[in-house]
Amino acid sequence: MANINRLDEIFRERKITNRVIAKYVNRSEGTVSIWRNNKRQPSMDELYKIAELLRVDIRSLLNSSSWSESSAPTYEEFKKKTGKGG
């Protein structure tokens, strides 16, 4: 699974604990740990609350999604390959 969020990096830099985040978003510390380790992702609402609490742009909590180096097909390439039309 891809590393989608940057929570671990940001929490370490700012000395943020799972316990405080868990209380703020009303989840268990274990759930926050799972998010932090990119095993699952917080919902958009939860991510928004974390960004609000930390006073950061929500985008800073996520890894960049620049696809210039991606080997995955584009939508058009995939559509042609599958022979599925409009």
C-alpha positions in Angstrom: 0.0 0.0 0.0 1.2 3.5 -0.8 2.1 6.0 1.8 -0.8 8.4 1.3 -0.6 10.5 4.4 2.3 12.3 6.2 0.9 12.0 9.7 3.8 10.2 11.2 6.3 12.7 9.8 4.3 15.7 11.0 3.5 14.2 14.4 7.2 13.4 15.0 8.3 16.9 13.9 5.7 18.6 16.1 5.9 16.1 19.0 2.2 15.3 18.6 0.8 12.3 20.5 -1.7 9.8 19.2 -3.6 10.2 22.5 -4.4 13.9 22.0 -5.3 13.4 18.3 -7.5 10.4 19.3 -9.4 12.4 21.9 -9.9 15.3 19.5 -11.3 13.2 16.7 -13.1 10.8 19.0 -11.2 7.6 17.9 -9.0 5.2 19.7 -5.2 5.6 20.0 -4.9 2.4 18.1 -6.9 3.9 15.2 -4.6 6.9 15.1 -1.6 4.6 15.1 -3.0 2.7 12.1 -3.5 6.0 10.3 0.0 7.2 11.2 1.5 4.0 9.8 -0.6 4.3 6.6 -2.3 1.0 7.2 -5.6 2.8 6.8 -6.6 6.4 6.1 -8.6 8.8 8.2 -11.8 10.0 6.6 -11.8 13.5 5.0 -13.7 14.8 8.0 -11.1 13.3 10.4 -8.3 14.7 8.3 -9.9 18.1 8.3 -10.2 18.0 12.1 -6.6 17.1 12.5 -5.5 19.9 10.1 -7.8 22.3 12.0 -6.3 21.3 15.4 -2.7 21.6 14.1 -3.6 24.8 12.2 -2.1 23.5 8.9 -3.4 23.3 5.4 -5.0 19.9 5.0 -2.9 19.2 1.9 0.2 19.2 4.0 -1.0 16.1 5.8 -0.9 14.2 2.5 1.9 13.1 0.2 2.1 14.9 -3.2 0.1 13.2 -6.0 2.2 14.3 -8.9 1.7 11.6 -11.5 4.4 12.6 -14.0 6.5 9.5 -13.1 3.6 7.1 -12.9 3.6 3.9 -15.0 -0.1 3.4 -14.5 -2.2 4.0 -17.6 -4.2 7.1 -18.1 -8.0 7.0 -18.2 -8.0 7.2 -22.0 -5.3 4.4 -22.3 -7.2 2.2 -20.0 -10.5 2.8 -21.8 -8.9 1.8 -25.2 -7.3 -1.3 -23.7 -10.5 -2.5 -22.2 -12.5 -1.7 -25.3 -15.2 0.0 -23.2 -16.8 3.1 -24.8 -18.6 6.1 -23.4 
